[in-house]
């Protein structure tokens, strides 16, 4: 049977190659390509599995291959014209890379695997599990919430051990020759040891910080004995059903080493926050976890993502533990285990809630680490050369690693039109009619294929925008790791930051420079159309390409024009009954929404004149987990009228670390909350509406980004404040670090008691989460 399938596949490939290499007229190609565009658009309305899916992918592949054939043999400038040939070849290879990545993506996602749920039954055996929470420099408040959530996982207490793996308090750091480093590490060790005692978890550190996170996890393996290991990053709090929804898969396959689940985030990344798309557009990572990981799972190539996963101890011990040669120990570990014959699984259910970088600078720092880590694996452990991997696994890993070469192609696409507009270089030998017949139909098919495969998890041109905002800085990261593959070091990404004022990111300068260079290309386009009317068609085509780049860069200006962000955590809509203890009164209430810093509580209208901002109250509710207490102290920050009653905006007033268990129960216990919220953003808006949405977003953000530049450049006299004399210089508008649970209460106060707006000051009810505006 497999032989017949292989023959059918080879015959199909041969047929397509034969068809795309046949000489046809320009009109014939154009009409045929438009017919294929219409067919794909129609088939999008039907079930996207089985035969229809195969037809769409085959038709789309034929058009793409026809375009590549035309580009290869018709449009590259002759080598005798070096001034045209060199940039022309660079552009060709950028396009070839894009086509290669498209085909690799089509291979990976041709038939995504949706695993059925394997929820453990009550009478199923429960193996021993060790939970690792590695940390380097995260705040105790952040760790307290994650550890509390891990402790509350629905699993027998005698079969579960939670370990806090502290790499910030190692012997190497506590005995450092630098007295400040030593003092900080000693204090951190004491503080986290006490936190571990208070929460009833195990504290582990080690002698030296060797192999970064991989070494820390291996130290956990050396000091624990559980049959399985669950790993959660310091800011990834698990839901109660995490183990019950993952361990069942290990019973089905004794060679399964990994069950990976999605990374779900409860705060927007810089693009989502600054462009205000958080509540309506799928997050960036949903394309990876919603489609690509399921496609990798089809080929037994889904890989460990560093957190939100369960691994089999025996598999790790057989391979020597977590691999640490690269700074992406997760993918490297998976590659090692896959080549040794172990299997992996991906379960598409969000069962952790984490934090994303809030500032653009930290976002770039995180992506630079990912980029360099995947390039390290490619250079040091090329999957094409690894014995033990199947052909499909090699292609899957290659796809994941080659993706991070996008900064090179993206920067070439950004500046290529300027070679013609500024210097008159012919780097793409084609007339306007040829460009329309081949390139425009290729772009249309590409858009339709992307929408067909990823419509619910990625809107049109959003991938291009994410790649553009990263490319300017990832080019340097790529160059550094290529020159010295072993040089990059692991760095923790800062989370829980706030911006006191709206500002241009400290990394925003190059984007404005590039924008104005592209804007000069518009002037050059107009000049060529007027002064060279015989080549107006080419000038208009290239000018249109440059105009698209301006839209991309205009949207990028909106990303680096960072909005004020006073809240370090987002609110989650819930509906849980509660009681408010106010003095000797017990008042019925309902918890309307919560964040990791506070809650919005609805109470009857007759308490409006009784409870005042700044007063202390107690909230009593029924936890989902069996906890020693059900009472959580709060500080009232606002009292506002709401439909049928009063809304109390409150801040958690935690005085005992064990009270973080109640916070974790309120915010993180129920994975259904994350599933529902994820579903609200996974909407297929279609190609036409998606293009219109992107253009309108780009224009608006372009204007906003330029307005930030104007207001930043204009001299302003700061308004006097009670704590600053009229002639004192203003404080720099730098990001402010805050704890995960309001370690710095002042960081969320803007003067005059405006912290009321943080936890329910607004009267409108949220859909699910509400980022600060």
C-alpha positions as CSV (number, residue, x, y, z in Angstrom):
1,X,0.0,0.0,0.0
2,X,2.8,2.4,0.9
3,X,4.5,1.6,-2.4
4,X,1.3,2.5,-4.3
5,X,1.0,5.8,-2.4
6,X,4.6,6.6,-3.2
7,X,4.1,5.9,-6.9
8,X,0.9,8.0,-6.9
9,X,2.8,10.9,-5.3
10,X,5.7,10.6,-7.7
11,X,3.3,10.6,-10.6
12,X,1.6,13.7,-9.3
13,X,4.9,15.5,-8.9
14,X,6.1,14.5,-12.4
15,X,2.8,15.7,-13.9
16,X,3.0,19.1,-12.1
17,X,6.6,19.6,-13.2
18,X,5.8,18.7,-16.8
19,X,2.9,21.1,-16.8
20,X,4.8,24.1,-15.3
21,X,7.7,23.7,-17.7
22,X,5.6,23.8,-20.9
23,X,5.9,26.9,-23.0
24,X,2.6,28.8,-23.0
25,X,1.7,32.3,-24.0
26,X,1.4,35.1,-21.5
27,X,-2.4,35.3,-21.9
28,X,-2.8,31.6,-21.4
29,X,-0.8,31.6,-18.2
30,X,-2.6,34.6,-16.9
31,X,-6.1,33.2,-17.6
32,X,-5.2,29.7,-16.3
33,X,-3.7,31.2,-13.1
34,X,-6.9,33.3,-12.5
35,X,-9.0,30.2,-13.0
36,X,-7.0,28.5,-10.3
37,X,-7.4,31.5,-8.0
38,X,-11.2,31.3,-8.4
39,X,-11.2,27.5,-7.8
40,X,-9.2,27.9,-4.6
41,X,-11.4,30.7,-3.5
42,X,-14.5,28.5,-4.0
43,X,-13.0,25.5,-2.4
44,X,-12.3,27.6,0.7
45,X,-16.0,27.5,1.4
46,X,-16.0,23.7,1.8
47,X,-14.4,21.3,4.2
48,X,-10.7,21.9,4.3
49,X,-9.7,18.2,4.8
50,X,-9.3,15.2,2.5
51,X,-9.7,15.5,-1.2
52,X,-10.6,19.2,-1.4
53,X,-7.5,20.0,0.6
54,X,-5.3,18.0,-1.7
55,X,-6.7,19.7,-4.7
56,X,-6.1,23.2,-3.3
57,X,-2.5,22.4,-2.4
58,X,-1.8,20.8,-5.8
59,X,-3.3,23.7,-7.7
60,X,-1.5,26.3,-5.6
61,X,1.8,24.4,-5.9
62,X,1.4,24.4,-9.7
63,X,1.1,28.2,-9.9
64,X,4.0,28.7,-7.4
65,X,6.3,26.3,-9.4
66,X,5.3,28.0,-12.7
67,X,6.3,31.4,-11.2
68,X,9.6,30.0,-9.9
69,X,10.4,28.5,-13.3
70,X,9.7,31.8,-15.0
71,X,11.8,33.7,-12.4
72,X,14.7,31.3,-12.8
73,X,15.0,31.1,-16.6
74,X,13.6,34.5,-17.7
75,X,14.0,37.4,-15.3
76,X,17.6,37.2,-13.8
77,X,19.8,39.9,-15.3
78,X,22.8,38.7,-17.4
79,X,26.0,38.2,-15.5
80,X,27.8,40.7,-17.8
81,X,25.8,43.5,-16.1
82,X,27.2,43.1,-12.6
83,X,25.5,46.2,-11.3
84,X,22.1,44.6,-12.1
85,X,23.1,40.9,-11.7
86,X,24.3,41.1,-8.0
87,X,21.2,42.7,-6.5
88,X,19.1,40.7,-9.0
89,X,20.5,37.4,-7.7
90,X,20.1,38.6,-4.1
91,X,16.4,39.2,-4.8
92,X,16.0,35.9,-6.6
93,X,17.5,34.0,-3.6
94,X,15.2,35.9,-1.2
95,X,12.3,34.7,-3.3
96,X,13.6,31.2,-3.6
97,X,13.9,31.1,0.2
98,X,10.3,32.2,0.5
99,X,9.1,29.5,-2.0
100,X,11.2,26.9,-0.2
101,X,9.7,27.9,3.2
102,X,6.2,27.8,1.6
103,X,6.8,24.2,0.4
104,X,8.2,23.2,3.7
105,X,5.2,24.7,5.4
106,X,2.8,23.0,3.0
107,X,4.6,19.7,3.8
108,X,4.4,20.2,7.5
109,X,0.7,21.4,7.6
110,X,-0.7,19.3,4.7
111,X,-2.6,17.1,7.2
112,X,-2.5,18.4,10.8
113,X,-3.1,15.8,13.4
114,X,-5.8,16.6,15.9
115,X,-5.2,14.3,18.8
116,X,-8.3,13.1,20.7
117,X,-8.4,13.8,24.4
118,X,-7.0,11.2,26.7
119,X,-8.3,12.5,30.1
120,X,-7.3,10.2,33.0
121,X,-10.2,8.4,34.6
122,X,-10.5,8.4,38.4
123,X,-9.5,4.8,38.7
124,X,-6.5,5.1,36.3
125,X,-3.0,4.5,37.8
126,X,-1.2,7.7,38.8
127,X,2.6,7.6,38.2
128,X,4.9,9.8,40.2
129,X,5.5,13.2,38.8
130,X,8.1,15.9,39.5
131,X,7.3,19.5,38.6
132,X,10.2,21.7,37.8
133,X,10.0,25.5,38.0
134,X,13.4,26.8,36.9
135,X,14.3,30.4,37.8
136,X,17.2,32.8,37.5
137,X,16.2,36.3,38.5
138,X,12.4,36.3,38.5
139,X,10.6,37.9,41.5
140,X,9.4,35.9,44.5
141,X,5.9,37.2,43.9
142,X,5.9,35.8,40.4
143,X,7.3,32.5,41.6
144,X,4.8,32.3,44.5
145,X,1.9,32.3,42.1
146,X,3.3,29.7,39.7
147,X,4.4,27.4,42.5
148,X,0.9,27.8,44.1
149,X,-0.8,26.9,40.8
150,X,1.5,23.9,40.4
151,X,0.7,22.7,43.9
152,X,-3.0,22.9,43.2
153,X,-2.9,20.6,40.2
154,X,-5.5,17.9,40.5
155,X,-3.3,15.0,41.4
156,X,-2.7,12.8,44.5
157,X,-0.4,14.7,46.9
158,X,1.8,11.6,47.5
159,X,2.5,11.2,43.8
160,X,3.5,14.8,43.1
161,X,6.6,16.8,44.1
162,X,7.1,20.4,43.1
163,X,10.7,21.7,42.8
164,X,11.9,25.3,42.7
165,X,15.1,25.2,40.7
166,X,17.0,28.4,41.6
167,X,19.9,29.4,39.4
168,X,20.1,32.8,40.9
169,X,21.3,31.6,44.3
170,X,24.0,29.1,43.2
171,X,27.2,28.7,45.2
172,X,29.1,30.3,42.3
173,X,27.0,33.4,42.8
174,X,26.8,33.5,46.5
175,X,30.6,33.2,46.7
176,X,31.3,35.7,43.9
177,X,34.3,38.0,44.2
178,X,32.0,40.8,43.5
179,X,30.4,41.7,46.9
180,X,27.2,43.1,45.3
181,X,26.7,39.9,43.2
182,X,27.4,37.8,46.3
183,X,25.0,39.8,48.6
184,X,22.2,39.7,46.0
185,X,22.6,35.9,45.5
186,X,22.7,35.2,49.2
187,X,19.6,37.3,49.9
188,X,17.8,35.6,47.0
189,X,18.7,32.2,48.3
190,X,17.4,33.0,51.7
191,X,14.2,34.5,50.4
192,X,13.4,31.6,48.0
193,X,14.2,29.0,50.6
194,X,11.7,30.7,52.9
195,X,9.1,30.9,50.1
196,X,9.6,27.2,49.4
197,X,9.1,26.4,53.1
198,X,6.0,28.5,53.3
199,X,4.4,26.9,50.2
200,X,5.5,23.4,51.0
201,X,7.7,22.8,47.9
202,X,11.3,21.7,47.4
203,X,14.1,24.2,47.0
204,X,17.1,23.2,44.9
205,X,20.2,25.1,43.7
206,X,23.5,24.0,42.5
207,X,27.2,24.8,42.7
208,X,27.7,26.6,39.4
209,X,25.6,28.0,36.5
210,X,26.7,25.6,33.9
211,X,24.7,25.1,30.7
212,X,22.1,27.6,31.8
213,X,18.5,26.3,31.9
214,X,19.5,22.8,30.6
215,X,22.0,22.5,33.5
216,X,19.4,23.7,36.0
217,X,16.9,21.1,34.8
218,X,19.5,18.4,34.8
219,X,20.2,19.3,38.5
220,X,16.5,18.7,39.1
221,X,16.7,15.3,37.5
222,X,19.7,14.4,39.7
223,X,17.8,15.2,42.9
224,X,14.4,13.7,42.1
225,X,12.9,10.3,41.2
226,X,9.5,10.9,39.6
227,X,8.6,8.7,36.6
228,X,7.6,11.8,34.7
229,X,8.8,15.4,34.7
230,X,6.6,18.5,34.1
231,X,8.4,21.7,33.3
232,X,6.9,25.2,33.8
233,X,8.7,28.5,33.3
234,X,8.6,30.9,36.2
235,X,5.8,32.9,34.6
236,X,3.8,29.9,33.3
237,X,1.1,29.0,35.9
238,X,-0.6,25.7,35.1
239,X,-4.4,24.9,35.4
240,X,-5.6,22.1,37.7
241,X,-6.3,19.6,34.9
242,X,-2.8,19.8,33.4
243,X,-1.6,16.3,34.4
244,X,-5.0,14.6,33.9
245,X,-5.0,15.9,30.3
246,X,-1.5,14.9,29.4
247,X,-0.4,11.7,31.2
248,X,-2.9,9.5,29.5
249,X,-1.0,9.7,26.2
250,X,2.0,8.0,27.8
251,X,-0.1,4.9,28.5
252,X,-0.9,4.5,24.8
253,X,2.8,4.6,23.7
254,X,5.7,3.3,25.8
255,X,8.1,5.1,23.5
256,X,6.5,8.5,24.0
257,X,9.0,10.9,25.6
258,X,7.1,14.2,25.4
259,X,3.6,15.6,25.6
260,X,3.8,19.3,24.7
261,X,0.9,21.7,25.2
262,X,0.4,25.3,23.9
263,X,1.9,28.4,25.5
264,X,-1.0,30.6,26.3
265,X,-0.5,34.2,27.4
266,X,-2.7,36.5,29.4
267,X,-1.0,39.7,28.3
268,X,-0.5,41.2,24.9
269,X,2.9,41.3,23.2
270,X,4.2,44.8,22.1
271,X,2.5,44.5,18.7
272,X,-0.8,43.6,20.2
273,X,-0.6,46.2,22.9
274,X,0.5,49.1,20.8
275,X,-1.7,48.3,17.8
276,X,-4.6,47.4,20.1
277,X,-5.4,44.1,18.5
278,X,-5.2,41.9,21.6
279,X,-9.0,41.2,22.0
280,X,-9.8,40.7,18.3
281,X,-6.9,39.2,16.4
282,X,-5.2,35.8,17.0
283,X,-1.9,36.0,18.9
284,X,1.3,35.4,17.0
285,X,2.0,32.1,18.7
286,X,-1.5,30.6,17.8
287,X,-0.2,29.9,14.3
288,X,2.6,27.8,15.7
289,X,0.6,26.0,18.3
290,X,-2.8,26.0,16.5
291,X,-1.5,24.6,13.2
292,X,2.2,24.0,12.8
293,X,2.8,21.9,16.0
294,X,-0.2,19.8,15.0
295,X,1.4,19.4,11.5
296,X,4.7,18.4,13.1
297,X,2.8,15.9,15.3
298,X,1.6,14.2,12.2
299,X,5.2,13.4,11.3
300,X,6.3,12.6,14.9
301,X,8.3,15.8,15.0
302,X,6.5,18.0,17.5
303,X,9.2,19.3,19.8
304,X,9.7,20.4,23.4
305,X,9.1,24.2,23.8
306,X,10.8,24.7,27.2
307,X,7.6,24.8,29.3
308,X,4.0,23.5,29.6
309,X,5.2,19.9,28.8
310,X,5.5,16.5,30.4
311,X,8.6,14.3,29.7
312,X,9.4,10.7,30.5
313,X,12.4,10.5,32.9
314,X,13.7,7.2,31.5
315,X,14.0,8.8,28.0
316,X,15.8,11.8,29.4
317,X,18.2,9.6,31.4
318,X,18.9,7.4,28.4
319,X,19.9,10.4,26.3
320,X,22.0,12.1,29.0
321,X,19.4,14.5,30.2
322,X,18.4,17.9,28.8
323,X,20.8,18.9,26.0
324,X,22.6,22.2,26.6
325,X,25.0,22.8,23.7
326,X,22.6,25.5,22.3
327,X,20.6,28.2,24.1
328,X,17.4,26.6,22.9
329,X,17.8,23.4,25.0
330,X,14.2,22.5,24.4
331,X,14.3,21.9,20.6
332,X,17.8,20.4,20.9
333,X,16.6,17.9,23.5
334,X,13.8,16.8,21.3
335,X,16.1,16.4,18.3
336,X,18.3,14.1,20.3
337,X,15.5,12.0,21.6
338,X,13.8,11.8,18.2
339,X,17.0,10.5,16.6
340,X,17.2,7.8,19.3
341,X,13.8,6.5,18.3
342,X,11.5,8.1,20.9
343,X,8.2,9.7,20.0
344,X,6.5,13.0,20.8
345,X,2.9,14.3,21.0
346,X,1.2,17.6,20.9
347,X,-2.1,18.3,22.7
348,X,-3.9,21.4,21.5
349,X,-5.4,22.6,24.8
350,X,-4.1,25.7,26.6
351,X,-3.4,24.6,30.2
352,X,-0.9,27.2,31.3
353,X,-1.1,31.0,31.3
354,X,2.1,33.0,31.0
355,X,3.5,36.4,30.4
356,X,4.9,37.9,27.2
357,X,7.5,40.7,27.0
358,X,5.7,44.0,27.4
359,X,8.4,46.3,25.8
360,X,9.6,46.1,22.2
361,X,13.3,46.0,23.5
362,X,12.6,42.8,25.5
363,X,10.5,41.3,22.7
364,X,13.5,41.7,20.4
365,X,15.8,40.3,23.1
366,X,13.6,37.2,23.4
367,X,13.4,36.6,19.6
368,X,17.1,37.1,19.2
369,X,17.7,34.2,21.6
370,X,15.2,32.0,19.8
371,X,16.8,32.9,16.4
372,X,20.4,32.3,17.6
373,X,19.4,29.1,19.4
374,X,17.8,27.5,16.3
375,X,20.7,28.6,14.2
376,X,23.1,27.0,16.7
377,X,21.3,23.7,16.3
378,X,21.3,24.0,12.5
379,X,25.0,24.7,12.4
380,X,26.1,22.3,15.2
381,X,23.6,19.5,14.8
382,X,22.2,19.8,11.3
383,X,19.1,17.6,11.2
384,X,19.9,16.5,7.6
385,X,23.0,14.8,8.9
386,X,21.6,13.2,12.0
387,X,21.2,9.4,11.9
388,X,18.0,8.0,13.3
389,X,15.6,10.6,12.0
390,X,13.1,9.8,9.3
391,X,13.0,11.9,6.1
392,X,9.8,13.6,7.3
393,X,11.4,14.5,10.6
394,X,14.5,16.0,8.9
395,X,12.2,18.2,6.8
396,X,10.2,19.2,9.8
397,X,13.2,20.3,11.8
398,X,14.7,22.0,8.8
399,X,11.5,24.0,8.4
400,X,11.6,25.1,12.1
401,X,15.3,26.2,11.7
402,X,15.3,27.6,8.2
403,X,12.4,29.9,9.3
404,X,14.8,32.0,11.3
405,X,16.6,33.1,8.2
406,X,13.7,35.3,7.4
407,X,15.4,38.6,8.4
408,X,17.8,38.3,5.4
409,X,14.9,37.8,2.9
410,X,12.7,40.4,4.6
411,X,15.4,43.1,4.4
412,X,16.1,42.3,0.7
413,X,12.3,42.6,-0.1
414,X,12.2,45.9,1.8
415,X,15.0,47.7,-0.1
416,X,14.9,45.9,-3.5
417,X,12.5,48.4,-5.2
418,X,14.8,51.2,-4.3
419,X,17.5,49.8,-6.6
420,X,15.3,50.7,-9.6
421,X,13.6,53.8,-8.2
422,X,16.8,55.5,-7.0
423,X,19.5,54.1,-9.4
424,X,17.5,52.8,-12.4
425,X,19.0,49.3,-11.9
426,X,17.2,46.5,-13.7
427,X,17.3,43.7,-11.1
428,X,14.1,42.0,-12.4
429,X,14.0,41.7,-16.2
430,X,10.3,41.8,-16.9
431,X,7.7,44.1,-18.5
432,X,4.7,45.4,-16.6
433,X,2.4,42.8,-18.4
434,X,4.7,39.9,-17.5
435,X,4.8,41.1,-13.9
436,X,1.0,41.2,-13.8
437,X,0.6,37.8,-15.4
438,X,3.2,36.0,-13.2
439,X,3.9,37.9,-10.0
440,X,0.4,39.2,-9.2
441,X,-1.2,35.8,-9.7
442,X,1.6,34.2,-7.6
443,X,0.9,36.7,-4.8
444,X,-2.8,36.0,-5.0
445,X,-2.3,32.3,-4.9
446,X,0.1,32.7,-2.0
447,X,-2.4,34.8,-0.1
448,X,-5.2,32.3,-0.7
449,X,-3.0,29.3,0.4
450,X,-2.0,31.1,3.6
451,X,-5.6,32.0,4.3
452,X,-6.7,28.4,3.5
453,X,-4.2,26.8,5.9
454,X,-4.0,29.4,8.7
455,X,-7.2,31.6,8.3
456,X,-8.3,31.1,11.9
457,X,-4.9,31.7,13.5
458,X,-3.2,34.3,11.3
459,X,-4.7,37.3,9.4
460,X,-3.3,38.5,6.0
461,X,0.1,40.3,6.1
462,X,0.4,39.9,9.9
463,X,3.2,37.4,9.5
464,X,5.0,40.0,7.2
465,X,4.6,42.6,9.9
466,X,5.9,40.4,12.7
467,X,8.9,39.5,10.5
468,X,9.6,43.1,9.6
469,X,9.7,44.4,13.1
470,X,12.1,41.7,14.1
471,X,14.4,41.7,11.0
472,X,16.1,45.0,11.6
473,X,17.7,43.6,14.8
474,X,17.8,39.9,14.1
475,X,20.1,40.5,11.1
476,X,22.9,41.2,13.7
477,X,21.9,38.2,15.8
478,X,22.1,36.0,12.7
479,X,25.5,37.4,11.7
480,X,26.9,36.9,15.3
481,X,25.8,33.2,15.6
482,X,27.0,32.4,12.1
483,X,30.5,33.8,12.8
484,X,30.7,32.1,16.2
485,X,28.0,29.4,16.7
486,X,29.0,28.6,20.3
487,X,29.2,32.2,21.5
488,X,25.5,33.1,22.2
489,X,24.5,32.8,25.9
490,X,21.2,32.1,27.5
491,X,19.4,35.2,28.9
492,X,16.1,35.4,30.7
493,X,13.5,37.7,29.1
494,X,12.2,40.3,31.5
495,X,8.4,40.2,32.1
496,X,5.9,42.2,34.1
497,X,7.2,45.6,33.0
498,X,5.2,48.8,32.8
499,X,5.5,52.1,30.8
500,X,4.6,55.2,32.8
501,X,4.4,57.3,29.6
502,X,3.8,56.8,25.9
503,X,7.1,56.9,24.2
504,X,9.1,55.8,21.2
505,X,11.0,52.6,22.0
506,X,14.8,52.9,22.5
507,X,15.0,50.6,19.5
508,X,12.7,52.6,17.3
509,X,15.2,54.9,15.6
510,X,16.1,52.6,12.6
511,X,12.4,52.1,11.7
512,X,11.9,55.9,11.3
513,X,15.0,56.1,9.2
514,X,13.9,53.2,6.9
515,X,10.4,54.7,6.7
516,X,11.7,58.1,5.4
517,X,14.0,56.3,2.9
518,X,11.0,54.4,1.6
519,X,9.0,57.6,1.5
520,X,11.7,59.1,-0.8
521,X,11.0,56.1,-3.1
522,X,7.5,57.6,-3.7
523,X,9.1,60.8,-4.9
524,X,11.4,58.8,-7.1
525,X,8.4,56.9,-8.5
526,X,6.6,60.1,-9.4
527,X,9.7,61.4,-11.1
528,X,10.2,58.3,-13.2
529,X,6.5,58.2,-14.3
530,X,6.7,61.9,-15.4
531,X,10.2,62.0,-16.9
532,X,10.3,58.4,-18.4
533,X,6.7,57.8,-19.6
534,X,8.0,55.0,-21.9
535,X,8.8,53.0,-18.8
536,X,5.8,54.2,-16.7
537,X,4.4,50.6,-16.4
538,X,7.6,49.4,-14.7
539,X,7.9,52.4,-12.5
540,X,4.3,52.0,-11.3
541,X,4.7,48.3,-10.6
542,X,7.9,48.9,-8.6
543,X,6.4,51.9,-7.0
544,X,3.4,49.8,-5.9
545,X,5.8,47.3,-4.3
546,X,7.5,50.2,-2.5
547,X,4.1,51.5,-1.4
548,X,3.4,48.1,0.2
549,X,6.7,48.3,2.0
550,X,5.7,51.8,3.3
551,X,2.5,50.3,4.7
552,X,4.5,47.5,6.4
553,X,7.0,50.0,7.9
554,X,4.1,52.4,8.8
555,X,2.5,49.6,10.9
556,X,6.0,49.0,12.4
557,X,6.1,52.6,13.5
558,X,2.9,51.9,15.5
559,X,4.7,49.0,17.2
560,X,7.7,51.0,18.3
561,X,5.5,53.9,19.3
562,X,4.8,52.3,22.7
563,X,1.6,53.2,24.4
564,X,1.5,53.9,28.1
565,X,1.1,50.7,30.1
566,X,0.5,51.0,33.8
567,X,-0.8,47.6,34.5
568,X,1.6,44.7,34.7
569,X,-1.2,42.1,34.5
570,X,-4.4,41.6,32.5
571,X,-7.9,41.0,33.7
572,X,-9.8,37.7,33.2
573,X,-13.5,37.6,33.1
574,X,-15.0,35.1,35.5
575,X,-18.3,34.6,37.3
576,X,-17.9,33.2,40.8
577,X,-20.0,33.8,43.8
578,X,-18.3,35.3,46.9
579,X,-18.9,37.2,50.1
580,X,-17.4,40.4,51.3
581,X,-16.6,40.7,55.0
582,X,-16.7,44.4,55.9
583,X,-16.4,45.0,59.6
584,X,-19.0,42.8,61.2
585,X,-21.1,42.6,58.0
586,X,-21.2,39.8,55.5
587,X,-22.2,41.1,52.1
588,X,-23.2,38.8,49.2
589,X,-21.0,39.5,46.1
590,X,-19.9,38.2,42.7
591,X,-16.4,38.2,41.4
592,X,-16.7,39.7,37.9
593,X,-13.1,39.7,36.8
594,X,-9.6,39.0,38.3
595,X,-6.0,39.7,37.5
596,X,-2.9,38.5,39.2
597,X,-3.0,41.8,41.1
598,X,-6.6,42.3,42.1
599,X,-10.3,41.7,41.4
600,X,-13.5,43.5,40.4
601,X,-16.3,42.6,42.7
602,X,-20.0,43.3,42.2
603,X,-22.0,44.0,45.4
604,X,-25.5,45.4,46.1
605,X,-26.1,49.1,45.6
606,X,-26.8,49.8,49.2
607,X,-23.1,49.5,50.1
608,X,-22.1,52.4,47.8
609,X,-21.8,54.9,50.7
610,X,-20.3,52.5,53.2
611,X,-17.1,51.1,51.6
612,X,-14.5,53.8,50.8
613,X,-11.4,53.6,48.6
614,X,-8.3,52.7,50.7
615,X,-10.3,50.5,53.2
616,X,-9.4,46.9,53.9
617,X,-12.0,44.1,53.2
618,X,-12.0,40.3,53.2
619,X,-13.2,38.3,50.2
620,X,-14.5,34.8,50.9
621,X,-15.1,32.3,48.1
622,X,-15.1,28.6,47.5
623,X,-11.8,27.5,45.9
624,X,-11.7,24.8,43.2
625,X,-8.8,23.1,45.1
626,X,-9.0,21.9,48.7
627,X,-7.2,24.8,50.5
628,X,-6.7,25.5,54.2
629,X,-8.4,28.9,53.9
630,X,-11.0,30.6,51.7
631,X,-10.5,34.2,52.8
632,X,-8.3,36.7,50.9
633,X,-7.6,40.2,52.1
634,X,-8.2,43.1,49.7
635,X,-7.6,46.8,49.6
636,X,-10.4,48.8,47.9
637,X,-9.1,51.0,45.1
638,X,-12.4,52.2,43.6
639,X,-16.1,52.2,44.2
640,X,-18.2,52.9,41.1
641,X,-21.9,52.3,40.2
642,X,-22.6,49.3,38.0
643,X,-25.8,47.9,36.5
644,X,-27.9,46.8,39.4
645,X,-25.2,47.5,42.1
646,X,-21.7,48.6,42.8
647,X,-18.4,47.5,41.4
648,X,-15.4,47.4,43.8
649,X,-12.1,47.7,42.2
650,X,-9.7,46.0,44.6
651,X,-6.0,45.0,45.0
652,X,-4.9,41.8,46.7
653,X,-3.3,42.6,50.0
654,X,-1.3,39.4,50.5
655,X,0.3,39.1,53.9
656,X,1.0,35.4,53.9
657,X,2.7,33.6,51.0
658,X,0.1,30.8,51.3
659,X,-2.6,33.3,50.3
660,X,-1.1,33.2,46.8
661,X,-2.8,29.8,46.6
662,X,-6.1,31.6,46.6
663,X,-4.9,34.0,43.9
664,X,-3.8,31.1,41.8
665,X,-7.1,29.4,42.3
666,X,-9.0,32.5,41.1
667,X,-6.9,33.2,38.1
668,X,-5.4,30.0,36.8
669,X,-7.3,27.0,38.0
670,X,-9.7,26.5,35.1
671,X,-8.4,25.8,31.6
672,X,-11.9,26.2,30.1
673,X,-11.3,30.0,30.5
674,X,-8.3,29.9,28.2
675,X,-10.1,27.6,25.7
676,X,-13.1,30.0,25.5
677,X,-11.0,33.1,25.1
678,X,-8.8,31.5,22.5
679,X,-12.0,30.6,20.5
680,X,-13.2,34.2,20.5
681,X,-10.1,35.3,18.6
682,X,-9.8,32.4,16.1
683,X,-12.0,33.9,13.4
684,X,-11.6,33.6,9.7
685,X,-12.1,37.1,8.3
686,X,-11.2,36.2,4.8
687,X,-8.6,37.6,2.3
688,X,-10.5,40.7,1.2
689,X,-11.5,41.9,4.6
690,X,-8.0,40.9,6.0
691,X,-6.3,43.1,3.3
692,X,-8.6,46.0,4.1
693,X,-8.0,45.6,7.8
694,X,-4.3,45.6,7.3
695,X,-4.3,48.7,5.1
696,X,-6.5,50.7,7.5
697,X,-4.4,49.5,10.5
698,X,-1.1,50.4,8.7
699,X,-2.3,53.9,7.7
700,X,-3.6,54.7,11.2
701,X,-0.5,53.4,12.9
702,X,1.7,55.2,10.5
703,X,0.0,58.5,11.5
704,X,0.2,57.6,15.2
705,X,3.9,56.6,14.9
706,X,4.8,59.9,13.2
707,X,2.8,61.9,15.8
708,X,4.9,60.3,18.5
709,X,8.0,61.4,16.6
710,X,6.7,65.0,16.5
711,X,5.7,65.1,20.1
712,X,9.0,63.6,21.2
713,X,11.0,66.1,19.1
714,X,9.0,69.1,20.3
715,X,10.3,70.7,23.6
716,X,7.8,70.5,26.4
717,X,7.9,71.9,29.9
718,X,6.8,69.2,32.3
719,X,3.8,70.0,34.5
720,X,4.8,70.5,38.1
721,X,3.8,67.8,40.6
722,X,3.7,67.8,44.4
723,X,6.9,65.8,44.6
724,X,9.0,67.7,42.0
725,X,9.9,71.3,41.9
726,X,9.1,73.4,38.8
727,X,12.7,73.5,37.7
728,X,13.5,69.8,38.4
729,X,14.2,67.6,35.4
730,X,11.5,65.0,34.6
731,X,12.2,61.3,35.3
732,X,13.3,59.3,32.2
733,X,10.4,57.4,30.6
734,X,12.0,54.0,31.1
735,X,10.1,50.8,31.6
736,X,9.4,50.1,35.3
737,X,9.9,46.6,36.6
738,X,7.1,45.3,38.8
739,X,6.4,42.0,40.5
740,X,4.0,39.5,39.2
741,X,1.6,40.1,42.1
742,X,2.0,43.8,42.7
743,X,5.4,43.6,44.5
744,X,5.6,47.4,43.8
745,X,2.1,48.8,44.5
746,X,3.3,52.3,43.4
747,X,4.1,51.0,40.0
748,X,0.3,50.8,39.2
749,X,-0.6,54.2,40.6
750,X,-0.6,57.3,38.5
751,X,-1.3,59.9,41.1
752,X,-4.6,61.0,42.6
753,X,-5.7,57.5,43.3
754,X,-5.9,56.5,39.6
755,X,-5.1,52.9,40.5
756,X,-8.9,52.6,40.7
757,X,-8.9,52.0,37.0
758,X,-6.7,49.0,37.3
759,X,-9.0,46.5,38.8
760,X,-12.5,47.3,37.7
761,X,-12.7,51.1,37.7
762,X,-14.5,50.9,34.3
763,X,-18.2,50.0,34.4
764,X,-18.3,48.0,31.1
765,X,-17.9,44.3,31.4
766,X,-15.0,42.7,29.6
767,X,-15.3,40.0,26.9
768,X,-12.6,38.0,28.6
769,X,-9.4,40.0,29.0
770,X,-8.9,43.7,28.9
771,X,-5.5,45.3,28.2
772,X,-4.8,48.7,29.5
773,X,-5.7,51.5,27.0
